[in-house]
Amino acid sequence: MNTVHLSVQAKINLTLDLTGTENGYHLLDSLVCTVDLADRIVAKKRKDGLISVSMHGMGSESILPEENNAQRAGETFLSAFGTTGADITVYKNIPIGAGLGGSSADAAGVLSAMAKLYEIEDGAAIKSLADSLGSDTGYLLQGGFARLRGRGEQVEPLGETPLFHLLLLVPRRQVFTAECYRRSDDYPKPQPHTARALECIRSGNLEWAAKLFSNDLYPAARALVPEVEEALTALRSLSPWGAGMTGSGSGVFAAFETRELCEWAKSRYRGECRAYVLKTSGPQKFCPAE
């Protein structure tokens, strides 16, 4: 095998409770699902022991190599397994800086693509590499419906993915994750929602679960980028089951009973955010992209 094609999905944080700090890092308890919005990755073998990454779409062409998680993932894999390198192309559809895990998804996709390319089957070693690259990266090796704890590296798969139809709005301005976490310390923490939302989902009551969508990073995100609050207010005006913010923003989302209602809500939205109609999706099997 000389070439591998993969699609790697974005994720949505249905809930995100901040539970404390440890060694300077914030700890969380979060329900997450992957959604049907994906980047595409192509990896080809090369023989000189180098990693070359080419980015296309969503303004990713301007990302410096030393700041690119896909580049870091390729180099980390090369160092760990002593393989002969790869040319990697990432075609981005996941918005950057929107709390959708696009950078982590790309890193997870590169690790998975190179594992296929070089027939590496040590899943525990791949997960360890993924955790070293970012909080969501280990989870996004598979995705699906899961509960994340710690810094996000403690992944508890939760079985069958609940079907939520979502309208996602992405403001034009990004929220910078590190600054958002720092600013979150300035705000009181509400009662946690993750456990209660999970109980509703397990009982089959998705509407009540959606009413519990929440994110402890939201006050800091809206202070940094006021468009986050404007977008969430717009979504709530469209009578969804519930609405929330994903990750550290700037993306916000609302859940509706059907895709048709999502499409209707999108048609009624009059703001300047990019709008996407999505649904939650199950674990990724990393089959070749169509």
HELIX and SHEET records of a PDB file:
HELIX    1   1 SER A   60  SER A   62  5                                   3    
HELIX    2   2 PRO A   65  GLU A   67  5                                   3    
HELIX    3   3 ASN A   69  PHE A   81  1                                  13    
HELIX    4   4 GLY A  102  LEU A  117  1                                  16    
HELIX    5   5 GLY A  123  LEU A  133  1                                  11    
HELIX    6   6 THR A  137  LEU A  140  1                                   4    
HELIX    7   7 THR A  177  SER A  184  1                                   8    
HELIX    8   8 THR A  194  ARG A  202  1                                   9    
HELIX    9   9 LEU A  206  LYS A  211  1                                   6    
HELIX   10  10 TYR A  218  LEU A  224  1                                   7    
HELIX   11  11 GLU A  227  ARG A  236  1                                  10    
HELIX   12  12 ARG A  259  ARG A  268  1                                  10    
SHEET    1   A 4 THR A   3  ASN A  13  0                                        
SHEET    2   A 4 TYR A  25  LYS A  45 -1                                        
SHEET    3   A 4 THR A  15  GLU A  22 -1                                        
SHEET    4   A 4 SER A 214  ASN A 215  1                                        
SHEET    1   B 4 THR A   3  ASN A  13  0                                        
SHEET    2   B 4 TYR A  25  LYS A  45 -1                                        
SHEET    3   B 4 GLY A  85  TYR A  91 -1                                        
SHEET    4   B 4 LEU A  50  HIS A  56  1                                        
SHEET    1   C 4 THR A   3  ASN A  13  0                                        
SHEET    2   C 4 TYR A  25  LYS A  45 -1                                        
SHEET    3   C 4 ALA A 146  GLY A 150 -1                                        
SHEET    4   C 4 GLN A 154  PRO A 157 -1                                        
SHEET    1   D 6 THR A   3  ASN A  13  0                                        
SHEET    2   D 6 TYR A  25  LYS A  45 -1                                        
SHEET    3   D 6 ARG A 274  SER A 281 -1                                        
SHEET    4   D 6 HIS A 165  VAL A 170 -1                                        
SHEET    5   D 6 VAL A 252  PHE A 256 -1                                        
SHEET    6   D 6 GLY A 242  MET A 245 -1                                        
END                                                                             
